[in-house]
Amino acid sequence: MEQICKDRVVVVTGAGRGLGREYALEFARQGAKVVVNDLGGRGDGSGSATGPALEVVAEIEALGGQAIANADDVADWNGARRMIDAAIDSFGGLDVLVNNAGILRDRTLVNMEEEDWDSVIRVHMRGTFAPSRHAAAYWRAESKAGRQRAARLINTSSSSGLYCNPGQANYGAAKAGVAAMTVITARELERYGVTVNAIYPTAMSRLTEDVFAGSQWSALRNEAAATGFDPLDASNVAPLVAWLGSLESKGITGRVFGARGGRITVAEGWHAGPRIEKQGRWTVAELGSRIPGLVREAAANALTSGEIPAGEASS
């Protein structure tokens, strides 16, 4: 079977467990050389350990692949640089960066503390920006030197950021920011041969196990028990990520893909809807008679599933 990422050099952040581990293993199966980054912390971002990254490296080597471990903090500027340099120094270059590392500190707004906000924003936003910035600088230098690489940057958003899940104001804000950053950087880096896309995966991990224990997910759990196919298995997402990291994904950029079980969705971002307009400034009294009707014409905000509520699409 053809390996679509043969000899490509890939960095996957947060690759010691869960989704990141599955991405690293799939890239290795597809012939890539992998830098397995993981700080080894807990789900809330506290602590650190080298074990998780080293275990994934051992798994890749057992498959006959090549990998190294990296335990740098993705949100640390110099740590992110060391991680990118590790790929270049060990394997001679960098072709793919998958920004996957993340933490959760779920609280409703009235219960959220400053540290809950700052920690989540730091890991998801700065932890996407810093590795991307160092990778992009390398790809730009390669392009200007006449060695343009078919580079791929793959970020991680979330349905919480796109469709807004209560109790996750910090996480949702960060993931919405990642989605916007994806589209912006896709436009900026295209000139250097880089495509930039994001995914919003729905899968079981240590971060999501409490979420999926809820009754609204019982149908999927029952489906897994009845069919033997678990739509929440993290390994279901990995083929899409590996494909986006391959040469086959040329021309696909600035997109955000949903992945759950056997379903792949292309998210459609904010766009201008219905409007009212007049020559000159509106008065407050005029707006009171016009804004409610304008809102009724607009599509409703999507549910957390990404679907528009039945009967509430714009006319």
N, C-alpha and C positions, 0 to 999 in steps of 0.2 A: 504494500500500500504506500502511495506517495506521501511523503512528509511535507506538508505545506509550509513549514517554518524551518526547513533544513538549514542549519548553520546560522540562523539569525540569533542575535544576542538580545536577550530579554531581561528586563528588571521587573519584578513583581513585588510591590510593597504589601506588607501585611500578609505574607505568603506562608506563615507558619501553621495556620489553621484555617478551617472553613473554606470560604470561596477562594481566597488567595492561594491556599494549598492546591485546590483543584485546578486553578489556572496554571500554576507552576508545573504541575504534573502533566497537564495536557500539552503545554508548550514543549515539554521534554519529549513526550511521545511523538510530537510533530517535528522533532529534530532540532529544537532550539537549545542554545546554551543559556542557562538561567541563573540570574542572581536572585537568591531567595532572601528578601529583606523581611525581618520581623523583629520588633523590639522585645517581643515576648511578654508584654504586659497583660493585665487583666482587661476584662471587657469595658471597664470604666476608665482605662488608660493608666491606672496605677501599676507600679512594679515593672520589672523587666527580667528576662531570662533568655539565654542563648539556645536553650534546648529545642524549641519549636522549629526554628529555622534549620538547625543542624539535622533534625529528624527528616525534614522534607528533602534536604540535600541527599541524605542517605537513601531515601526512596527513589530519587531520580537516578542516582548512581546504580542502584539495583536494577533499574530499567535499562541500563547501559548508556545513560545520558551524562551530560556534564553540567555541574552546578557548583556554586559557591554560596556560602551563607554571609549575610550582612545584618548586623544588629543595630544599625544607626537609627536614630529618631528622624522620621521623615519630615517633621515640622521644624527641625533644627537646620539652620541654613548651611552650616559646615558639614553636618551629618548627611544632609541630602547630597551635597557635593561629593563627599567620600563615596556614597553609594553609587552614584553615576560613574565616578572615576574607577571604582572597583570593576565595573563591567568592562570599561575601556582597557584598563591595565591587564585584566585577567583573560579577556577574550578578544581583544583587538578592536573593539568598537561598541556601538550601541544602536540597535535597530528599533526596539520596542520598549516603551515604558508603560506599565499598567499601574495606575494609582488606585490602590484598593484599600490601604490601611484605614482603619476607622475605630471609633469608640462610641459608646452610647451613655448618656446620663439623662434619661427621660424624666421630665417633670412638667407639670402644667406651669404656665407662666407665673401664677401667684405663689407657687412653691419653689420656683427655680432660684438658685443662688448664683452669685456672680461667677464662682468657680465652675459651676455646671455649664454656664454659657461659654466662658473663655476656653475651657479645656476642649469642648466639642468643636468650637469654631477653629481653634488652633490646629487640631489634628486633621480635620477634614478640609478646611480651606488653605491654611498655610502648608499643611502636609500634602496638598495637591500642587500648590504653587511652587514650593521650593524645589522638589525634584524636577518638575516640568521646566522650570527656569534654567536649571543647570543642563538638562538634556537638550533643551532648545538652543542654548548657546553652543553646545557641541555640534548639533546638526547644522546650525547656521555657519559655523566655521568650516565644517566639512563641505558644505555647498559652495562657499566662497573660494575654497581651495580646489574646486573642480572635482570633488569626490562626493557629490550629493547622494545621500542614502535614501532608500525608500522607507522612511521612518514612520512609525506609528505611535501615537500617544492615545492611550485609552484611559478615560477617567471613570469614576464611579459616582453616579447621582443616586437618587432614591425616589420612589413613589411618594415618600413623605415630603420631599422637596418640590416635586412636580404637582402633586395633587393634595398635599397638605393634611397630615395626620395629627389630630389633637394630641397634646402631651409631648410633642417633639419640636417645639419652636426653635430650639438651638440646632438640632440635627437637621430639621427641614430647611431652615435658613441657610445652613452650610451647603446642603445638597442642591438647593436651588441656585446658590452661587456657583457651584461646580458646573451645573448645566449651562449657565450663562457664560462662564469662563471657557467652556468647551467650544461654544459657537464662535466666541471672539477669537480665541487662539487658533481655531481652524482657519479663519480668514487671514490671520497674521502670519502663520507658518507655512501656508501653502506654497509660497515662493521658494521655500527651502526643501520641497519634496516631502513635507510632513503632512500626514492626515491626522485629524484629531476628532475622536468620537467619544461618547460616553455610554455607559449602560446603567440601567436601574434594575438590578436583579431582585427576584423574589425567591428566597431559598432559606433553608434551615441552617443556622449557625449558632454559636454560643451567644451572639448578640441578639438573635431573633427568636430564640426558643421560647421565651416568655410570651412574645407577641403571638406566635403560632399556637400557643396553648389555649388561646381564646376560642369561644364557641363559633365565631364566624369562620374559622378555618376547619371546622369539623368535616365539611364535605370533602376537602382535599385529603385529609387524613384517612377518611373512609375509602376514598378512591385508591389510595396507596395500598390499603389493606386488601381491597377487593381485586385489584389488577396486578399487584406486584411492582407497578411503576410508581415511584414516589415523585410527584410533581414538585416537591419542595427539596429534593436532593440537590445539594450545591453543585454536584458534577454536571447537572443539566445545563448550567450556564457556561461552563468552560469551553465548549466547542465554538460558541459565538465569539468569545474573547480571543481564542486562538486564530479564528478566521480573520477577525479585524486586525490582528497583528501580522497577518501574512501578506504576501505580494498580491494575492487575489483580491484584496479589498481596495485596490487602487481606485481612486475617484470617489470613494465613499468618505465624506468628511463633513464635520459640523452637525452630526446627527446624534440623537439620544435614543438608544434601543432598550426596550423592556424585554426581560427574559424570565420566564417561569415555566418549568416543566418542558413541554413541547411547543410552547407559544413564544413567538418573537414579535414584538410590537415596535413600530416607529412612533415615538412621541411627537406630537405637533405642538410647537411652542406658542408663546403669547403672540397674538396678532391683533391688529386693529379691527374692532367690531363696528356696530352701528354708531352713528354720530348725529348730532344736531349742529347747526352752524348758522350764524347770522353775520351781517356786516356790523361790526362794532362789538362793544362789551355787553355781556349778559347782565341783567339785574338779578338780585337775589329773588325777587318775586317771580320773575320769569322762570328761573330754574326750578322753583318749587312746583311749577305746573308742567315741566318738561322732563326732568330727570327720572321720575318714576316710570314713565312710558319708555324712555330710552333704555332703562335697565331691563324692562320686560322684553324688549326686542333682542337683547343680547343672550347668547348661550349661557346656561347656568355654569357655575364652577363645577369641575369634574368631582365625582366622588373619589374616595381614597383608592378605589380600584382603577381610576383613570377613565371610567365611563361617565357620559353625561346622563343625569337623572332622566328617566323615562318621561316623555311629554314636556321636557323643559328645553329642548333644543331651540335655537333661534329660528324664527320664521322667515 
